[in-house]
Amino acid sequence: MPAVIGTSIAYRFRIMHALTEFRRLAHLLIVKDLPDRDVNWIAWQLRAIYREIPGLTLTVEDVQETFDLDRDTCEIVLRALTDVGFLKADGSALRLAA
């Protein structure tokens, strides 16, 4: 039984670390005042971050908050990445498609 608890703690730590790394990389890449920041640019940034951090799973809220997007724009970007097979729904979050 302790191995299961240890695995769960290790898994949660990896997820927390991945989310922290996602936010760090996103803040390095994003210039929120950039006037020509469009859906394609945001999708490109998300692709780069997902490739950089294996196992990353993000919710719509994570992406919306980090990229400072309205919900509609965020859903358009994530839907586009899902439709082309780059992302896959995993419950309420999205992860890199295998």
C-alpha positions as a LaTeX table, in Angstrom:
\begin{tabular}{lrrr}
\hline
Residue & $x$ (\AA) & $y$ (\AA) & $z$ (\AA) \\
\hline
Met1 & 0.00 & 0.00 & 0.00 \\
Pro2 & 2.76 & 2.58 & 0.72 \\
Ala3 & 4.03 & 2.23 & $-2.87$ \\
Val4 & 0.66 & 3.44 & $-4.17$ \\
Ile5 & 0.79 & 6.49 & $-1.89$ \\
Gly6 & 4.37 & 7.22 & $-2.96$ \\
Thr7 & 3.40 & 6.94 & $-6.62$ \\
Ser8 & 0.49 & 9.30 & $-6.12$ \\
Ile9 & 2.70 & 11.87 & $-4.40$ \\
Ala10 & 5.38 & 11.55 & $-7.07$ \\
Tyr11 & 2.76 & 11.95 & $-9.81$ \\
Arg12 & 1.30 & 15.06 & $-8.17$ \\
Phe13 & 4.77 & 16.52 & $-7.76$ \\
Arg14 & 5.51 & 15.97 & $-11.47$ \\
Ile15 & 2.24 & 17.64 & $-12.43$ \\
Met16 & 2.89 & 20.61 & $-10.13$ \\
His17 & 6.42 & 20.92 & $-11.50$ \\
Ala18 & 5.18 & 20.73 & $-15.10$ \\
Leu19 & 2.57 & 23.43 & $-14.47$ \\
Thr20 & 5.17 & 25.68 & $-12.82$ \\
Glu21 & 7.54 & 25.13 & $-15.74$ \\
Phe22 & 4.71 & 25.85 & $-18.20$ \\
Arg23 & 3.99 & 29.19 & $-16.56$ \\
Arg24 & 7.69 & 30.07 & $-16.43$ \\
Leu25 & 8.21 & 29.29 & $-20.13$ \\
Ala26 & 4.99 & 30.98 & $-21.15$ \\
His27 & 5.97 & 34.20 & $-19.37$ \\
Leu28 & 9.34 & 34.14 & $-21.11$ \\
Leu29 & 7.72 & 33.71 & $-24.51$ \\
Ile30 & 4.72 & 35.97 & $-24.19$ \\
Val31 & 4.71 & 39.69 & $-24.71$ \\
Lys32 & 1.17 & 40.60 & $-23.72$ \\
Asp33 & 1.39 & 44.08 & $-25.23$ \\
Leu34 & 2.26 & 42.72 & $-28.66$ \\
Pro35 & $-0.44$ & 44.22 & $-30.90$ \\
Asp36 & $-0.39$ & 41.50 & $-33.56$ \\
Arg37 & $-0.74$ & 38.60 & $-31.14$ \\
Asp38 & $-3.27$ & 36.38 & $-32.90$ \\
Val39 & $-4.71$ & 32.90 & $-32.61$ \\
Asn40 & $-1.99$ & 31.36 & $-34.81$ \\
Trp41 & 0.77 & 32.93 & $-32.72$ \\
Ile42 & $-0.80$ & 31.68 & $-29.49$ \\
Ala43 & $-1.24$ & 28.19 & $-30.97$ \\
Trp44 & 2.43 & 28.19 & $-32.01$ \\
Gln45 & 3.48 & 29.18 & $-28.47$ \\
Leu46 & 1.33 & 26.44 & $-26.95$ \\
Arg47 & 2.81 & 23.83 & $-29.30$ \\
Ala48 & 6.32 & 24.89 & $-28.28$ \\
Ile49 & 5.50 & 24.68 & $-24.58$ \\
Tyr50 & 3.78 & 21.29 & $-24.84$ \\
Arg51 & 6.80 & 19.90 & $-26.72$ \\
Glu52 & 9.21 & 21.37 & $-24.18$ \\
Ile53 & 7.44 & 19.85 & $-21.14$ \\
Pro54 & 6.63 & 16.14 & $-21.61$ \\
Gly55 & 3.51 & 14.98 & $-19.77$ \\
Leu56 & 2.09 & 18.48 & $-19.44$ \\
Thr57 & $-1.68$ & 18.60 & $-18.96$ \\
Leu58 & $-3.45$ & 21.96 & $-18.92$ \\
Thr59 & $-7.00$ & 23.09 & $-18.39$ \\
Val60 & $-8.68$ & 25.82 & $-20.39$ \\
Glu61 & $-8.36$ & 28.03 & $-17.30$ \\
Asp62 & $-4.58$ & 27.45 & $-17.10$ \\
Val63 & $-4.09$ & 28.56 & $-20.70$ \\
Gln64 & $-6.58$ & 31.42 & $-20.38$ \\
Glu65 & $-4.86$ & 32.83 & $-17.28$ \\
Thr66 & $-1.31$ & 32.40 & $-18.55$ \\
Phe67 & $-1.89$ & 33.90 & $-21.99$ \\
Asp68 & $-4.33$ & 36.54 & $-20.68$ \\
Leu69 & $-7.06$ & 35.44 & $-23.11$ \\
Asp70 & $-10.80$ & 35.69 & $-23.06$ \\
Arg71 & $-12.52$ & 32.31 & $-22.78$ \\
Asp72 & $-13.79$ & 32.26 & $-26.40$ \\
Thr73 & $-10.34$ & 32.89 & $-27.90$ \\
Cys74 & $-8.78$ & 30.30 & $-25.60$ \\
Glu75 & $-11.34$ & 27.68 & $-26.59$ \\
Ile76 & $-10.83$ & 28.45 & $-30.30$ \\
Val77 & $-7.06$ & 27.90 & $-29.99$ \\
Leu78 & $-7.40$ & 24.71 & $-27.96$ \\
Arg79 & $-10.14$ & 23.33 & $-30.22$ \\
Ala80 & $-7.96$ & 23.98 & $-33.27$ \\
Leu81 & $-5.02$ & 22.14 & $-31.68$ \\
Thr82 & $-7.34$ & 19.26 & $-30.74$ \\
Asp83 & $-8.95$ & 19.10 & $-34.19$ \\
Val84 & $-5.57$ & 18.73 & $-35.92$ \\
Gly85 & $-4.59$ & 15.95 & $-33.50$ \\
Phe86 & $-1.91$ & 17.85 & $-31.59$ \\
Leu87 & $-3.79$ & 17.80 & $-28.27$ \\
Lys88 & $-6.07$ & 15.18 & $-26.76$ \\
Ala89 & $-8.77$ & 15.66 & $-24.14$ \\
Asp90 & $-7.95$ & 13.99 & $-20.83$ \\
Gly91 & $-10.94$ & 14.67 & $-18.61$ \\
Ser92 & $-11.16$ & 18.42 & $-18.10$ \\
Ala93 & $-7.56$ & 18.95 & $-19.26$ \\
Leu94 & $-5.67$ & 18.67 & $-22.52$ \\
Arg95 & $-2.43$ & 16.83 & $-23.10$ \\
Leu96 & $-0.13$ & 16.17 & $-26.02$ \\
Ala97 & $-1.66$ & 13.53 & $-28.29$ \\
Ala98 & 0.44 & 10.38 & $-28.55$ \\
\hline
\end{tabular}
